[in-house]
Amino acid sequence: MNNEDQYVVKARHPFAEAFEMFSKNIAAVIALIILFLIILVAIFGPTLYPVDPFDMVWMPFSPPGEEGFIFGTDYLGRDLVAMIIHGARVSIIIGVSAAFVTVFIGVSVGAMAGFYRGWVEEVLMRITEFFQVLPTLLFAMVIVALFGASLTMITIAIGAVSWTAVARITRAEFLRIRELEYVTASRASGANNFILMFGIILPNALPPIIVQAALMVGSAILFEAGLSFLGLTDPNVVSWGQVIGSNRSYLLDAGFTVTIPGAAIFITVLCISLVGDGLNDALNPKLRQR
Amino acid sequence: MTEPLLSVQNLRIELNTRDGVAPVIDDFSFDLFPGEAISFVGESGCGKSMTALGIMGLLPDGVGKIASGSINFAGEDLATADDKRLRNIRGNEISMIFQEPMTSLNPVYTIGEQIAEVLRAHQGLSRQASWSKAIELLDAVRIPNPQARVSDYPFQMSGGQRQRVMIAIALACEPKILIADEPTTALDVTVQAQIFDLLNDLRKQTGTAIILITHDMGAVAEMAERMIVMYAGRKVEEGPVQQVIDNAGHPYTQGLISCVPHILEKLTTERQTLQEVPGIVPSLRDFGKDQCLFATRCKYVSEKCNNVRPTEIEFESSQTVACWHTERKQ
């Protein structure tokens, strides 16, 4: 039957459908565009605006717009535009890699706990709870203070204090999905535990983990800003939190030196949250009917 | 007679419940011969699915286990085989299809990937070879336009089509035994008939032995040569399908058969009232007792039924019944 071909519906991946849902959420789409611009600035900014953020270029505390310095200069006469551009790089790198560390630890722990149950679950979940009750900022400060303030260490510190949420979500999803019939069916066709965990269950557990990972990027940026505000940061790189921290004594005289990097953090994190919210709506089938 | 392909002897499966250990399958034996179709019949909760899961080694961890007995398959005892060996057998030599076609396919993979995965895991086929074999299999289970449908996701298919895909996955490696656990319960009647036709045809082509688990007497009559009637984890009657339906020995089997409605030729013909089996299956707590477990629902019940578990007697040639009140014929 040849005419059958014209009735074939083209196969659409469930994620293609989610993308369509996402694109209907205007706030999330705008936030995604702004985020995209910020990432472009972080990548190409330093080549297009070749001012060293550590150079003294003009008088300290010159207000925005003076002498062509759009954001003005800070307390050492450094160009704030250059600092924001270079800071974007650090913030985004830390945000993404800390989220990656978080998801990696969280998914491994949650998957094992949810899949094997029994004493494995008991032990892993007690460890998770132990990490949950630690004061996060303090614990991260201890790690950074002990092992040195490099970008890698800051990333690991942020990952170490924030993986618990991902672990709990992953475990909950695994507990739900492992009882579904297609998991038994895969078992009945001879799949081993590794395939069951990462080939069968994990892809079905991904939507809430993706949402959590997106939000994690935002909170990692905030976390890094908090640490560098307190001076726990790599002195060889510029970050937004560090700019705020070093100018904080001049808040009343030259407020712009603090508000500009603050606004940069605010806009970036807000955009990430909006995108995360859009992803949540798109990937959560229960909200689709709205 | 030829050697049985699968021989289950005195199987006992225990389940941990809040009230202690209960034998959901108690002293259960049967043989399955190559290319044969047998059927387990009984109402919900009488241990049909548990037997199937026990054979597959898929009893829920920590809850159910095989306490004693043996499951001989090709000279090997599956009851004591290790996990790695069992994984090798599952899907390759013994495979299973499930009750709910709507939920037994993984929603995030295309059906082609799911069929090809089994072929790659068990037969070591290449990506390309397994994909074209998947298309062949879809054609074999009569999915129209298999070249296009192979890259469909499960949600794009109807219930009947999904069950066909499940059958394709189960038969991908040409297993010796196919266990079908109520394969048509969730499907409507016309689709049921198609699935049975398909299973019958595939059985003729491949020589796969089938264990059909069902509570539908019509399905049994259509598919199986022999039937085993189970009640509360025990075998109460076994025999050739037609013989058992015509002349059931056990009162429970008689009850099961008399509660199937018949379509009459003329509307004016007087209808027989449907007979139900009164009462319900005893609770798991009572499963291990040394008595006839059907006694509480049986109209022939006597003192002996409540005190001693009935032994299996030969009722007619190749038909056995476990009841104190069934007399051997002739």
Contacts between the chains, C-beta under 8 A, distances in Angstrom:
chain1	res1	chain2	res2	distance
A	1	B	144	7.5
A	1	B	145	8.0
A	4	B	144	6.3
A	4	B	145	5.1
A	5	B	145	7.0
A	5	B	148	7.1
A	8	B	145	6.5
A	8	B	148	4.5
A	8	B	149	7.9
A	9	B	156	6.4
A	11	B	110	6.6
A	11	B	151	4.9
A	11	B	152	5.1
A	11	B	153	6.1
A	11	B	156	6.8
A	12	B	153	7.5
A	13	B	153	7.2
A	14	B	107	6.9
A	14	B	108	6.4
A	14	B	153	7.0
A	14	B	155	7.8
A	117	B	61	7.6
A	117	B	62	7.8
A	118	B	61	8.0
A	118	B	62	6.8
A	180	B	103	6.0
A	181	B	98	5.6
A	181	B	99	7.9
A	181	B	100	5.3
A	181	B	103	4.4
A	181	B	104	4.4
A	182	B	103	6.3
A	182	B	104	5.2
A	182	B	105	5.7
A	182	B	106	4.7
A	182	B	107	7.6
A	184	B	58	6.8
A	184	B	98	7.0
A	184	B	104	7.6
A	185	B	96	7.7
A	185	B	98	5.8
A	185	B	104	4.4
A	185	B	105	7.4
A	185	B	166	7.2
A	185	B	169	7.7
A	186	B	106	7.0
A	187	B	58	6.0
A	187	B	90	7.3
A	188	B	56	5.8
A	188	B	58	6.2
A	188	B	90	5.7
A	188	B	91	6.5
A	188	B	95	6.6
A	188	B	96	4.4
A	188	B	98	7.8
A	189	B	90	6.4
A	189	B	91	3.3
A	189	B	95	6.3
A	189	B	118	4.9
A	189	B	121	7.9
A	189	B	169	6.1
A	189	B	170	7.4
A	190	B	87	4.9
A	190	B	88	6.7
A	190	B	89	7.6
A	190	B	90	4.2
A	190	B	91	3.7
A	190	B	92	6.1
A	190	B	118	7.2
A	190	B	121	6.1
A	190	B	122	6.2
A	191	B	87	7.6
A	191	B	91	8.0
A	191	B	121	7.2
A	192	B	87	5.8
A	195	B	121	7.8
A	200	B	106	6.0
A	203	B	106	7.9
A	203	B	108	4.5
A	203	B	109	7.6
A	204	B	106	7.1
A	204	B	107	6.7
A	204	B	108	5.7
